[in-house]
C-alpha cells in the first residue's frame, strides 16, 4: 500500500485514527451502500491491525471504535428512558377516499393558494427506535443511546444492542457532519427491520434446534432488539432505516423538534451523514401523485427484501407541519396509508390430505376461489390435526384466509354470523395413506400424521420436486407438472372448481392430494401411463430419461426436451453440498449440508463418519448427527448414492483446511473479552480445529472468561475445568 511507509512515522494515536476512519468508510460502503470495495479478508486484516494497536494502547480505546460494536451486556434488563418528545403513532387511511379527505384537510388547514409538497416513504413493518447522538472530541458525533418506542413517551434503553447494527454509525466525522449540514448533537428516528433472508435463516436454525419458528419478521426483530445477548443481536443482521432527524437534548425547548426545514432535506442529510435511508422515497405535489407512488409500492411489495405494510405520507415543509399541528395524539401533517390486509373470507369446500417428502400428511383446505391482494387463492394449509381442532373448523364453514409474501396461505379463523352460516360436516382424518394405503402413524410427541412407507409414491414425487428445485440441484424445467408426467400422470385441463365440487372429506382423499398448494394445473387421479422414473437416480439413466422418452410426454416439444436434458446434464456439476441437500436427509438444511461437505470432503468419508465424529462438526448437534447416521445406514439410500455416483454426480468437495493447534479441545466462552468479540473468538478457535460449546460440562477443556463472567465461570471452578483469559487463548492459538 502506498501510504504504508508514511503510517510508520505516525504516532499510535494517529495510526489508530487512520485505521478507524478507513474501517468506518468500508463498513459504510458494505452495510449502507451495499457496494463493498474490500473483501472480507481485507476488512478482517485491517480490523485485526486496529485491535492489536488498541491492545497495545488500551488507553486509546473509545466506545465509538469499530472494534467496540459488541461490548458488555446489559446487566439486568433495560433501563426505562423518557423520549425527548413523544414518538407518536400516525392516523391511518385505508383507501383512496380517506387519503383524499386527509389531503383536503391539509390544504384546508393552510392559507389559500399555498402550495403543498408531500414526501412519500415506504411504511416498513418493523419497530421504531430513537437514536441520540452527542458531540465527541474534535467535532465528531457519537452514538449515545438507542431507545425503543415503548409506550411512545417512555422507552427502553437498548443501546448495547443497537450498537451491533452495522448500518447504525457509532461515529460520524466532523467532515461528514459538515457536508450533511448537521450539528454534532441530534436525534434520529427510524425503523429496525429483520430482512426476509435473515428471518428465514433464523427460523431454519430455530427449527433445527427444536424451537418453534418465529411468526413473522416484525416479531423476530422486536424479540431480537430486546434480548440480553448482544452477540445474538449482532448475528441476526438487523437493519435500521432512518427517517426522522430531530434536534438533540442540548436544544432545550426545541429538543426533539425537526432539525431542518423540510422532511425531504432531513432524508437527504441523513443519507449524507452515512445513515441507511430507504431509497424508495419521493417528494410529490399532489394526492394523485401520492396514489401513483402507493400503486408502485404495492406492486413491488413482494420483491422487496423486507416487509412493508403501507406508505407514510408527510407534508414536506416543517413550517406547514407546525401550522397544521396535532389532533389529540396524532399529527395532522402525516398519515399512514395501509395496504389492504392480505386476508379474505371464503368457503371451505373440502379438505385434501397431501403426503410430503418425509411422509408427513398435511391437511390442505380446498377453498372457493377468492382474490386476496391480487392473487387468486384456492388452497390454504391447515397444518396438522391439532390446528383443525384449535380452529374448530368444519367443511362448509366460511373462513378467514391470510397470505403473506412467500408464505403459503393459511386459515386464521372460522367466520360465523347471519350471512355466514356454519358448515356441518366434520373433517375426518384418514387412517391410511391416501396415496399408498399404508396405515398412518402419529408418533408420540409429534403433532403430524405420517405415512411410514418409504416407497410411498407421494414421497418420490416430493423428493423429485425438492431435488430439482432452484436452491438444490437447480434443474430448470423439472417443475411440478413435469415431475407428475415423469411419474406417469397425464395433465388434465378441467377447472379446479369443477374437479373439486362437490367435495366431501372422504372423496377429497382420493385424487387431488398430490397437488401442491399453488394453483398449477390439476393432475389426474391415477397414473395413466407407465412411469419413466421410479427414483431420483432414474433422472440420470439414459435408458429411462432421454430425448425420445421426453418427446412422448404431453406438451413436450423438441426445445423443451433438449433444454431439460441439458439441465439434467449440467446438474451433475452441482457441488457436494447441493447433492447432500438433494438427498433430503431430515434436518439437513443448506448450512448443515455445507458444513458436512466442508468438513468431510467426500461422501465416502461422510458415510463412514460416526455420530461422535459428526457432532464434532460445528453447529451439528446430536439430533442431526443421529439422522445423518441413520440415513447412511439404510441400504436403499446407499444404493441411491452409488447409482448417482455412477452417473457422474459430484461426490467430493474441497475440505476446509483447519488448523490442528486446538484439535479435540472443547471451549466455552463467557463474559466480555478485552479485544475479541465472542463470535470472533469462536471463529478463531474453530479455525484452529477446536470446538465451542454453550455450556460447561466435564467434557469442557477450557473456559475462556472475560469481564463480567457469570455462572459459567462458577461452574468451571466447581468442575475443576481450566480457565483462560483472552491472552491465554491467544497464546494457545499461537
Ligand atoms: Zn403413503
Boltz pocket constraint, residues with backbone or C-beta under 6 A from the ligand:
constraints:
  - pocket:
      binder: B
      contacts: [[A, 355], [A, 433], [A, 434], [A, 435], [A, 436], [A, 437], [A, 438], [A, 451], [A, 452], [A, 453], [A, 456], [A, 457], [A, 458]]
      max_distance: 6.0
